[in-house]
Amino acid sequence: MTLEQGYRAAVQGFRDSLTALRQYHGTSTTTKFHVIQEHLTEFIDFNSNRPLGLFSEQELENSHSSWFKLWANYRVNDLSSSLFKSQLLKAGLAYNAMHI
């Protein structure tokens, strides 16, 4: 996978399109659009001009799913309960032990 030479212009065109959508249609800026608009080119620069396709949020999303399944076994719904912190710690230790 290689980085397209005109990626900066493409990102700028995307920014311009999102700005026009906001101005003319009142759309909001989602977190992902914000990241693309404001941080994508610096991310590429920081990562030695490697394309974004080499990185994936799938692993992060997968870890959330795995965590929530485990947390269901330890969950204490009352955040002010004295048990909440200890159960959170137990769940965190169990999760880390499973993913070493």
Distance bins in CASP14 RR format, pairs under 12 A and 6 or more apart:
PFRMAT RR
TARGET T0000
AUTHOR 0000-0000-0000
RMODE 2
METHOD distances of the structure
MODEL  1
1 49 0 0 0 0 0 1 0 0 0 0 0
1 50 0 0 0 0 1 0 0 0 0 0 0
1 51 1 0 1 0 0 0 0 0 0 0 0
1 52 0 0 0 0 1 0 0 0 0 0 0
1 53 1 0 0 1 0 0 0 0 0 0 0
1 54 1 0 1 0 0 0 0 0 0 0 0
1 55 0 0 0 0 0 1 0 0 0 0 0
1 56 0 0 0 0 0 1 0 0 0 0 0
2 49 0 0 0 0 1 0 0 0 0 0 0
2 50 0 0 0 0 1 0 0 0 0 0 0
2 51 1 0 0 1 0 0 0 0 0 0 0
2 53 0 0 0 0 0 1 0 0 0 0 0
2 54 0 0 0 0 0 1 0 0 0 0 0
3 10 0 0 0 0 0 1 0 0 0 0 0
3 11 0 0 0 0 0 1 0 0 0 0 0
3 40 0 0 0 0 0 1 0 0 0 0 0
3 41 0 0 0 0 0 1 0 0 0 0 0
3 43 0 0 0 0 0 1 0 0 0 0 0
3 44 1 0 0 1 0 0 0 0 0 0 0
3 45 0 0 0 0 0 1 0 0 0 0 0
3 47 0 0 0 0 1 0 0 0 0 0 0
3 48 0 0 0 0 1 0 0 0 0 0 0
3 49 1 0 1 0 0 0 0 0 0 0 0
3 50 1 0 0 1 0 0 0 0 0 0 0
3 51 1 0 1 0 0 0 0 0 0 0 0
3 52 0 0 0 0 1 0 0 0 0 0 0
3 53 0 0 0 0 1 0 0 0 0 0 0
3 54 0 0 0 0 1 0 0 0 0 0 0
4 10 1 0 0 1 0 0 0 0 0 0 0
4 11 0 0 0 0 0 1 0 0 0 0 0
4 44 0 0 0 0 0 1 0 0 0 0 0
4 49 0 0 0 0 0 1 0 0 0 0 0
4 51 1 0 0 1 0 0 0 0 0 0 0
4 52 0 0 0 0 0 1 0 0 0 0 0
4 53 0 0 0 0 0 1 0 0 0 0 0
5 49 0 0 0 0 0 1 0 0 0 0 0
5 51 0 0 0 0 0 1 0 0 0 0 0
6 12 0 0 0 0 1 0 0 0 0 0 0
6 13 0 0 0 0 0 1 0 0 0 0 0
6 41 0 0 0 0 0 1 0 0 0 0 0
6 44 0 0 0 0 0 1 0 0 0 0 0
6 49 0 0 0 0 0 1 0 0 0 0 0
6 51 0 0 0 0 0 1 0 0 0 0 0
7 13 0 0 0 0 0 1 0 0 0 0 0
7 14 0 0 0 0 0 1 0 0 0 0 0
7 36 0 0 0 0 0 1 0 0 0 0 0
7 40 0 0 0 0 1 0 0 0 0 0 0
7 41 1 0 0 1 0 0 0 0 0 0 0
7 43 0 0 0 0 0 1 0 0 0 0 0
7 44 1 0 0 1 0 0 0 0 0 0 0
7 45 0 0 0 0 0 1 0 0 0 0 0
7 49 0 0 0 0 1 0 0 0 0 0 0
7 50 0 0 0 0 0 1 0 0 0 0 0
7 51 1 0 0 1 0 0 0 0 0 0 0
7 52 0 0 0 0 1 0 0 0 0 0 0
7 53 0 0 0 0 0 1 0 0 0 0 0
8 14 0 0 0 0 0 1 0 0 0 0 0
8 15 0 0 0 0 0 1 0 0 0 0 0
8 40 0 0 0 0 1 0 0 0 0 0 0
8 41 1 0 1 0 0 0 0 0 0 0 0
8 42 0 0 0 0 0 1 0 0 0 0 0
8 44 0 0 0 0 1 0 0 0 0 0 0
8 45 0 0 0 0 1 0 0 0 0 0 0
8 49 0 0 0 0 0 1 0 0 0 0 0
9 15 0 0 0 0 0 1 0 0 0 0 0
9 16 0 0 0 0 0 1 0 0 0 0 0
9 41 0 0 0 0 0 1 0 0 0 0 0
10 16 0 0 0 0 0 1 0 0 0 0 0
10 17 0 0 0 0 0 1 0 0 0 0 0
10 36 0 0 0 0 0 1 0 0 0 0 0
10 40 0 0 0 0 1 0 0 0 0 0 0
10 41 0 0 0 0 0 1 0 0 0 0 0
10 44 0 0 0 0 0 1 0 0 0 0 0
10 51 0 0 0 0 0 1 0 0 0 0 0
10 52 0 0 0 0 0 1 0 0 0 0 0
11 17 0 0 0 0 0 1 0 0 0 0 0
11 18 0 0 0 0 0 1 0 0 0 0 0
11 33 0 0 0 0 0 1 0 0 0 0 0
11 35 0 0 0 0 0 1 0 0 0 0 0
11 36 1 0 0 1 0 0 0 0 0 0 0
11 37 1 0 0 1 0 0 0 0 0 0 0
11 38 0 0 0 0 0 1 0 0 0 0 0
11 39 0 0 0 0 0 1 0 0 0 0 0
11 40 1 0 1 0 0 0 0 0 0 0 0
11 41 1 0 1 0 0 0 0 0 0 0 0
11 42 0 0 0 0 0 1 0 0 0 0 0
11 43 0 0 0 0 0 1 0 0 0 0 0
11 44 0 0 0 0 1 0 0 0 0 0 0
11 45 0 0 0 0 0 1 0 0 0 0 0
11 51 0 0 0 0 0 1 0 0 0 0 0
11 52 0 0 0 0 0 1 0 0 0 0 0
12 18 0 0 0 0 0 1 0 0 0 0 0
12 19 0 0 0 0 0 1 0 0 0 0 0
12 36 0 0 0 0 0 1 0 0 0 0 0
12 37 0 0 0 0 1 0 0 0 0 0 0
12 40 0 0 0 0 0 1 0 0 0 0 0
12 41 0 0 0 0 1 0 0 0 0 0 0
13 19 0 0 0 0 1 0 0 0 0 0 0
13 20 0 0 0 0 1 0 0 0 0 0 0
13 36 0 0 0 0 0 1 0 0 0 0 0
13 37 0 0 0 0 0 1 0 0 0 0 0
13 40 0 0 0 0 0 1 0 0 0 0 0
13 41 0 0 0 0 0 1 0 0 0 0 0
14 20 0 0 0 0 0 1 0 0 0 0 0
14 21 0 0 0 0 0 1 0 0 0 0 0
14 32 0 0 0 0 0 1 0 0 0 0 0
14 33 0 0 0 0 1 0 0 0 0 0 0
14 35 0 0 0 0 0 1 0 0 0 0 0
14 36 1 0 0 1 0 0 0 0 0 0 0
14 37 1 0 0 1 0 0 0 0 0 0 0
14 38 0 0 0 0 0 1 0 0 0 0 0
14 40 0 0 0 0 1 0 0 0 0 0 0
14 41 0 0 0 0 0 1 0 0 0 0 0
15 21 0 0 0 0 0 1 0 0 0 0 0
15 22 0 0 0 0 0 1 0 0 0 0 0
15 29 0 0 0 0 0 1 0 0 0 0 0
15 33 0 0 0 0 1 0 0 0 0 0 0
15 34 0 0 0 0 0 1 0 0 0 0 0
15 35 0 0 0 0 0 1 0 0 0 0 0
15 36 0 0 0 0 1 0 0 0 0 0 0
15 37 1 0 1 0 0 0 0 0 0 0 0
15 38 0 0 0 0 1 0 0 0 0 0 0
15 39 0 0 0 0 0 1 0 0 0 0 0
15 40 0 0 0 0 1 0 0 0 0 0 0
15 41 0 0 0 0 1 0 0 0 0 0 0
16 22 0 0 0 0 0 1 0 0 0 0 0
16 23 0 0 0 0 0 1 0 0 0 0 0
16 37 0 0 0 0 1 0 0 0 0 0 0
17 23 0 0 0 0 0 1 0 0 0 0 0
17 24 0 0 0 0 0 1 0 0 0 0 0
17 25 0 0 0 0 0 1 0 0 0 0 0
17 27 0 0 0 0 0 1 0 0 0 0 0
17 33 0 0 0 0 0 1 0 0 0 0 0
17 36 0 0 0 0 0 1 0 0 0 0 0
17 37 0 0 0 0 0 1 0 0 0 0 0
18 24 0 0 0 0 0 1 0 0 0 0 0
18 25 0 0 0 0 0 1 0 0 0 0 0
18 26 0 0 0 0 0 1 0 0 0 0 0
18 27 1 0 0 1 0 0 0 0 0 0 0
18 28 0 0 0 0 0 1 0 0 0 0 0
18 29 1 0 0 1 0 0 0 0 0 0 0
18 30 0 0 0 0 1 0 0 0 0 0 0
18 32 0 0 0 0 0 1 0 0 0 0 0
18 33 1 0 1 0 0 0 0 0 0 0 0
18 34 0 0 0 0 1 0 0 0 0 0 0
18 35 0 0 0 0 0 1 0 0 0 0 0
18 36 0 0 0 0 1 0 0 0 0 0 0
18 37 1 0 0 1 0 0 0 0 0 0 0
18 38 0 0 0 0 0 1 0 0 0 0 0
19 25 0 0 0 0 0 1 0 0 0 0 0
19 26 0 0 0 0 0 1 0 0 0 0 0
19 27 0 0 0 0 0 1 0 0 0 0 0
19 29 0 0 0 0 1 0 0 0 0 0 0
19 33 0 0 0 0 0 1 0 0 0 0 0
19 37 0 0 0 0 1 0 0 0 0 0 0
20 26 0 0 0 0 0 1 0 0 0 0 0
20 27 0 0 0 0 1 0 0 0 0 0 0
21 27 1 0 1 0 0 0 0 0 0 0 0
21 28 0 0 0 0 1 0 0 0 0 0 0
21 29 0 0 0 0 1 0 0 0 0 0 0
21 30 0 0 0 0 0 1 0 0 0 0 0
21 33 0 0 0 0 1 0 0 0 0 0 0
21 37 0 0 0 0 0 1 0 0 0 0 0
22 28 1 0 0 1 0 0 0 0 0 0 0
22 29 1 0 0 1 0 0 0 0 0 0 0
22 30 0 0 0 0 0 1 0 0 0 0 0
22 33 0 0 0 0 1 0 0 0 0 0 0
22 34 0 0 0 0 0 1 0 0 0 0 0
22 37 0 0 0 0 0 1 0 0 0 0 0
23 29 0 0 0 0 0 1 0 0 0 0 0
27 33 0 0 0 0 1 0 0 0 0 0 0
28 34 0 0 0 0 0 1 0 0 0 0 0
29 35 0 0 0 0 0 1 0 0 0 0 0
29 36 0 0 0 0 1 0 0 0 0 0 0
29 37 1 0 0 1 0 0 0 0 0 0 0
29 38 0 0 0 0 1 0 0 0 0 0 0
30 36 0 0 0 0 1 0 0 0 0 0 0
30 37 0 0 0 0 0 1 0 0 0 0 0
31 37 0 0 0 0 0 1 0 0 0 0 0
31 38 0 0 0 0 0 1 0 0 0 0 0
31 39 0 0 0 0 0 1 0 0 0 0 0
31 57 0 0 0 0 0 1 0 0 0 0 0
32 38 0 0 0 0 0 1 0 0 0 0 0
32 39 0 0 0 0 0 1 0 0 0 0 0
32 40 0 0 0 0 0 1 0 0 0 0 0
32 52 0 0 0 0 0 1 0 0 0 0 0
32 57 0 0 0 0 1 0 0 0 0 0 0
33 39 0 0 0 0 0 1 0 0 0 0 0
33 40 0 0 0 0 0 1 0 0 0 0 0
34 40 0 0 0 0 0 1 0 0 0 0 0
35 41 0 0 0 0 0 1 0 0 0 0 0
35 42 0 0 0 0 0 1 0 0 0 0 0
35 43 0 0 0 0 1 0 0 0 0 0 0
35 52 0 0 0 0 0 1 0 0 0 0 0
35 55 0 0 0 0 0 1 0 0 0 0 0
35 57 0 0 0 0 0 1 0 0 0 0 0
36 42 0 0 0 0 0 1 0 0 0 0 0
36 43 0 0 0 0 1 0 0 0 0 0 0
36 44 0 0 0 0 0 1 0 0 0 0 0
36 52 0 0 0 0 1 0 0 0 0 0 0
37 43 0 0 0 0 0 1 0 0 0 0 0
39 45 0 0 0 0 0 1 0 0 0 0 0
39 46 0 0 0 0 1 0 0 0 0 0 0
39 47 0 0 0 0 0 1 0 0 0 0 0
39 52 0 0 0 0 0 1 0 0 0 0 0
40 46 0 0 0 0 0 1 0 0 0 0 0
40 47 0 0 0 0 0 1 0 0 0 0 0
40 51 0 0 0 0 0 1 0 0 0 0 0
40 52 1 0 0 1 0 0 0 0 0 0 0
40 53 0 0 0 0 0 1 0 0 0 0 0
40 55 0 0 0 0 0 1 0 0 0 0 0
41 47 0 0 0 0 0 1 0 0 0 0 0
41 49 0 0 0 0 0 1 0 0 0 0 0
41 51 0 0 0 0 0 1 0 0 0 0 0
41 52 0 0 0 0 0 1 0 0 0 0 0
42 49 0 0 0 0 0 1 0 0 0 0 0
42 52 0 0 0 0 0 1 0 0 0 0 0
43 49 0 0 0 0 0 1 0 0 0 0 0
43 50 0 0 0 0 1 0 0 0 0 0 0
43 51 0 0 0 0 0 1 0 0 0 0 0
43 52 1 0 0 1 0 0 0 0 0 0 0
43 53 0 0 0 0 0 1 0 0 0 0 0
43 54 0 0 0 0 0 1 0 0 0 0 0
43 55 0 0 0 0 1 0 0 0 0 0 0
44 50 1 0 0 1 0 0 0 0 0 0 0
44 51 1 0 0 1 0 0 0 0 0 0 0
44 52 1 0 0 1 0 0 0 0 0 0 0
44 53 0 0 0 0 0 1 0 0 0 0 0
44 54 0 0 0 0 0 1 0 0 0 0 0
44 55 0 0 0 0 0 1 0 0 0 0 0
45 52 0 0 0 0 0 1 0 0 0 0 0
46 52 0 0 0 0 0 1 0 0 0 0 0
46 55 0 0 0 0 0 1 0 0 0 0 0
47 53 0 0 0 0 0 1 0 0 0 0 0
47 54 0 0 0 0 1 0 0 0 0 0 0
47 55 1 0 0 1 0 0 0 0 0 0 0
48 54 0 0 0 0 0 1 0 0 0 0 0
56 62 0 0 0 0 1 0 0 0 0 0 0
56 63 0 0 0 0 0 1 0 0 0 0 0
57 63 0 0 0 0 0 1 0 0 0 0 0
57 64 0 0 0 0 0 1 0 0 0 0 0
58 64 0 0 0 0 0 1 0 0 0 0 0
58 65 0 0 0 0 0 1 0 0 0 0 0
59 65 0 0 0 0 0 1 0 0 0 0 0
59 66 0 0 0 0 0 1 0 0 0 0 0
59 99 0 0 0 0 0 1 0 0 0 0 0
60 66 0 0 0 0 0 1 0 0 0 0 0
60 67 0 0 0 0 0 1 0 0 0 0 0
61 67 0 0 0 0 0 1 0 0 0 0 0
61 68 0 0 0 0 0 1 0 0 0 0 0
62 68 0 0 0 0 0 1 0 0 0 0 0
62 69 0 0 0 0 0 1 0 0 0 0 0
62 99 0 0 0 0 0 1 0 0 0 0 0
63 69 0 0 0 0 0 1 0 0 0 0 0
63 70 0 0 0 0 0 1 0 0 0 0 0
63 71 0 0 0 0 0 1 0 0 0 0 0
63 92 0 0 0 0 0 1 0 0 0 0 0
63 95 0 0 0 0 1 0 0 0 0 0 0
63 96 0 0 0 0 0 1 0 0 0 0 0
63 98 0 0 0 0 0 1 0 0 0 0 0
63 99 1 0 0 1 0 0 0 0 0 0 0
64 70 0 0 0 0 0 1 0 0 0 0 0
64 71 0 0 0 0 0 1 0 0 0 0 0
64 95 0 0 0 0 0 1 0 0 0 0 0
65 71 0 0 0 0 0 1 0 0 0 0 0
65 72 0 0 0 0 0 1 0 0 0 0 0
65 95 0 0 0 0 0 1 0 0 0 0 0
66 72 0 0 0 0 0 1 0 0 0 0 0
66 91 0 0 0 0 0 1 0 0 0 0 0
66 92 0 0 0 0 0 1 0 0 0 0 0
66 94 0 0 0 0 0 1 0 0 0 0 0
66 95 1 0 0 1 0 0 0 0 0 0 0
66 96 0 0 0 0 0 1 0 0 0 0 0
66 98 0 0 0 0 1 0 0 0 0 0 0
66 99 1 0 0 1 0 0 0 0 0 0 0
67 73 0 0 0 0 0 1 0 0 0 0 0
67 74 0 0 0 0 0 1 0 0 0 0 0
67 75 0 0 0 0 0 1 0 0 0 0 0
67 88 0 0 0 0 0 1 0 0 0 0 0
67 91 1 0 0 1 0 0 0 0 0 0 0
67 92 0 0 0 0 1 0 0 0 0 0 0
67 94 0 0 0 0 0 1 0 0 0 0 0
67 95 1 0 1 0 0 0 0 0 0 0 0
67 96 0 0 0 0 0 1 0 0 0 0 0
67 98 0 0 0 0 0 1 0 0 0 0 0
67 99 0 0 0 0 1 0 0 0 0 0 0
68 74 0 0 0 0 0 1 0 0 0 0 0
68 75 0 0 0 0 1 0 0 0 0 0 0
68 91 0 0 0 0 0 1 0 0 0 0 0
68 95 0 0 0 0 0 1 0 0 0 0 0
69 75 0 0 0 0 0 1 0 0 0 0 0
69 91 0 0 0 0 0 1 0 0 0 0 0
69 94 0 0 0 0 0 1 0 0 0 0 0
69 95 0 0 0 0 1 0 0 0 0 0 0
69 98 0 0 0 0 0 1 0 0 0 0 0
70 87 0 0 0 0 0 1 0 0 0 0 0
70 88 0 0 0 0 0 1 0 0 0 0 0
70 90 0 0 0 0 0 1 0 0 0 0 0
70 91 1 0 1 0 0 0 0 0 0 0 0
70 92 1 0 0 1 0 0 0 0 0 0 0
70 93 0 0 0 0 0 1 0 0 0 0 0
70 94 1 0 0 1 0 0 0 0 0 0 0
70 95 1 0 1 0 0 0 0 0 0 0 0
70 96 0 0 0 0 0 1 0 0 0 0 0
70 97 0 0 0 0 0 1 0 0 0 0 0
70 98 1 0 0 1 0 0 0 0 0 0 0
70 99 0 0 0 0 1 0 0 0 0 0 0
71 77 0 0 0 0 0 1 0 0 0 0 0
71 84 0 0 0 0 0 1 0 0 0 0 0
71 87 0 0 0 0 1 0 0 0 0 0 0
71 88 0 0 0 0 1 0 0 0 0 0 0
71 89 0 0 0 0 0 1 0 0 0 0 0
71 90 0 0 0 0 0 1 0 0 0 0 0
71 91 1 0 1 0 0 0 0 0 0 0 0
71 92 0 0 0 0 1 0 0 0 0 0 0
71 94 0 0 0 0 1 0 0 0 0 0 0
71 95 0 0 0 0 1 0 0 0 0 0 0
72 87 0 0 0 0 0 1 0 0 0 0 0
72 91 0 0 0 0 1 0 0 0 0 0 0
73 87 0 0 0 0 1 0 0 0 0 0 0
73 90 0 0 0 0 1 0 0 0 0 0 0
73 91 1 0 0 1 0 0 0 0 0 0 0
73 92 0 0 0 0 0 1 0 0 0 0 0
73 94 0 0 0 0 1 0 0 0 0 0 0
73 95 0 0 0 0 0 1 0 0 0 0 0
73 98 0 0 0 0 0 1 0 0 0 0 0
74 83 0 0 0 0 1 0 0 0 0 0 0
74 84 0 0 0 0 1 0 0 0 0 0 0
74 85 0 0 0 0 0 1 0 0 0 0 0
74 86 0 0 0 0 1 0 0 0 0 0 0
74 87 1 0 1 0 0 0 0 0 0 0 0
74 88 1 0 0 1 0 0 0 0 0 0 0
74 89 0 0 0 0 1 0 0 0 0 0 0
74 90 1 0 1 0 0 0 0 0 0 0 0
74 91 1 1 0 0 0 0 0 0 0 0 0
74 92 0 0 0 0 1 0 0 0 0 0 0
74 93 0 0 0 0 0 1 0 0 0 0 0
74 94 1 0 0 1 0 0 0 0 0 0 0
74 95 0 0 0 0 1 0 0 0 0 0 0
75 81 0 0 0 0 0 1 0 0 0 0 0
75 83 0 0 0 0 0 1 0 0 0 0 0
75 84 0 0 0 0 1 0 0 0 0 0 0
75 87 1 0 0 1 0 0 0 0 0 0 0
75 88 0 0 0 0 1 0 0 0 0 0 0
75 90 0 0 0 0 0 1 0 0 0 0 0
75 91 0 0 0 0 1 0 0 0 0 0 0
76 82 0 0 0 0 1 0 0 0 0 0 0
76 83 1 0 1 0 0 0 0 0 0 0 0
76 84 1 0 1 0 0 0 0 0 0 0 0
76 85 0 0 0 0 1 0 0 0 0 0 0
76 86 0 0 0 0 1 0 0 0 0 0 0
76 87 1 0 1 0 0 0 0 0 0 0 0
76 88 1 0 0 1 0 0 0 0 0 0 0
76 89 0 0 0 0 0 1 0 0 0 0 0
76 90 0 0 0 0 0 1 0 0 0 0 0
76 91 0 0 0 0 1 0 0 0 0 0 0
77 83 0 0 0 0 0 1 0 0 0 0 0
77 84 0 0 0 0 1 0 0 0 0 0 0
77 87 0 0 0 0 0 1 0 0 0 0 0
78 84 1 0 0 1 0 0 0 0 0 0 0
78 85 0 0 0 0 0 1 0 0 0 0 0
78 87 0 0 0 0 0 1 0 0 0 0 0
79 85 0 0 0 0 1 0 0 0 0 0 0
79 87 0 0 0 0 0 1 0 0 0 0 0
79 88 0 0 0 0 1 0 0 0 0 0 0
81 87 0 0 0 0 1 0 0 0 0 0 0
81 88 0 0 0 0 0 1 0 0 0 0 0
82 88 0 0 0 0 0 1 0 0 0 0 0
83 89 0 0 0 0 0 1 0 0 0 0 0
83 90 0 0 0 0 1 0 0 0 0 0 0
83 91 0 0 0 0 0 1 0 0 0 0 0
84 90 0 0 0 0 0 1 0 0 0 0 0
84 91 0 0 0 0 0 1 0 0 0 0 0
85 91 0 0 0 0 0 1 0 0 0 0 0
85 92 0 0 0 0 0 1 0 0 0 0 0
86 92 0 0 0 0 0 1 0 0 0 0 0
86 93 0 0 0 0 0 1 0 0 0 0 0
87 93 0 0 0 0 0 1 0 0 0 0 0
87 94 0 0 0 0 0 1 0 0 0 0 0
88 94 0 0 0 0 0 1 0 0 0 0 0
88 95 0 0 0 0 0 1 0 0 0 0 0
89 95 0 0 0 0 0 1 0 0 0 0 0
89 96 0 0 0 0 0 1 0 0 0 0 0
90 96 0 0 0 0 0 1 0 0 0 0 0
90 97 0 0 0 0 0 1 0 0 0 0 0
91 97 0 0 0 0 0 1 0 0 0 0 0
91 98 0 0 0 0 0 1 0 0 0 0 0
92 98 0 0 0 0 1 0 0 0 0 0 0
92 99 0 0 0 0 1 0 0 0 0 0 0
93 99 0 0 0 0 0 1 0 0 0 0 0
93 100 0 0 0 0 0 1 0 0 0 0 0
94 100 0 0 0 0 0 1 0 0 0 0 0
END
